[in-house]
Amino acid sequence: MWESGAGIPSAVLRFAIFVPFATYWSDADNHWQNVRKHVVLQQPPFNPNIFRGEQIAAKWGKIGFFWNFALWIPTVLFPGPLVFIVGLFDLTIATMLGIATHLQSAYSPHTYSACRNGGAETWQVPNGTQSFFTLAGQLNATKTTPETMCRDYVEEWKYGVAMAVCYSLIAAFNIILSAIVCAVAARDSPRHNRSFGEWILDTFMTIPRATYFIFICLVMIPVMFFRCLPISIKSRARFGARYAVKTGQRVPTPRDIKMRVMRPKNSKSCYAGNYQGKATNLADFLIYDVLVLIARDLHYVDLVNLSLASKSVHDAVFPGSDFLTRSEHFKMYTCDIASKTQCWVCTVQICDECQIIRSLRETPLVFHLDICKPHCSPCYFSAVCQQNTDRLGNTRCACAPRSEITKWQKIWHGPSATLNLSTTAPSRGICRLCNVLDDATLLGAREARSRAEMRDAGRFKNCSKCAGSLGSRGPRWWVCGRCKKECRSHVHPAWGEKGEP
């Protein structure tokens, strides 16, 4: 409640002076144009304040009018610190209007009665010459009488006094009330678990947020018009637009070309073996036949733990010269046959008896790897582009969990930024080796593994809907398995390259 509303009293005053301020600006601008075009009105024997007074009144009358009009509604919505800054500029406008009115007091009457009965012709007549109002009326674009010109200057002076007073009140309301709001926020900041500086930064982000909101509203006008078109037109327009985007994503950026790392086809590292030290008695005992016999009563992770006893034991259980064959054989004999699977983190074989269930947060890469499925172009067109969404809906998937909140996202979204993260924590089956690690380490290792699997171009060869071949070239369409909309995340390859399996 205290973070906004400090500008409400000033907004009421701004609305009340719309018409008077427009009248003041109009009078000041007309008088300034007349004085500016005719040098004789700026020179002696006339008052030297005429030029400066009318120039300041016209300039700051224009600035004040548009400032008043532009800040009328936003002042109500602005938080305290922004209202304080607005109040400082309001004080500047009030000061300049006061200066202009003070200068006009030297050459303009203060009452209409001073202009009647020949008063305009005799006002400050120097050495028997014509009065300023007589000459200004003759040189005006529409010639007018001295009395009418005098009354116009009196009107400008009176409105100038009124505008200076009103804007002084506006500035006082804004500065005082916003200062109270800031003081209350500084007092209550510890209770809301954020510093006063963070509160100030969050309030100053109101302007870019409002600008972004207005921009989105303007952009949505043609989008809403498009969504009202028949599905036969929308589907083809959607497919054409997405195909053009996929084609653009096919060409890698110079940064991608520079940072690409060439990997061999079989990049999996294996234990080299060739232990040259003295073997232990245990290592001598663990010949292949013995290992096969004891493997029937063990889990695969038990053999992995056994191999960690020493280098000689590791070379006996998983010799470098026959690592892959031994590993496949042991996986065949160990664990419960009916429930064999892989560790969610490191891919070590586990089963229902040896696995450990941990609740681990769902990460973006894991989500895309498990949920998003490839479609061929005809299936994508029928399943996504021809999808009949409502007027406010679209064909873009938004199911994927967000990544960790960055510093700039915290600044942009403010305290609510933490609410955008996924809190889903499904149960995962992991091995005993991974269970000793904390959640952050496990999620990091799983993300690294998922990133490597994402780079595998042959991971999906067929369309998940029609089972047809995707081919070695062409766009790759990814559809979310939950909402059946297109996933447009950049973690998926946009285009199939020649040479893919």
Summary of the structure (lengths in Angstrom):
residues: 501
radius of gyration: 39.5
end to end distance: 61.4
largest distance: 132.3
contacts: 1435
relative contact order: 0.08
helix: 59%
strand: 6%
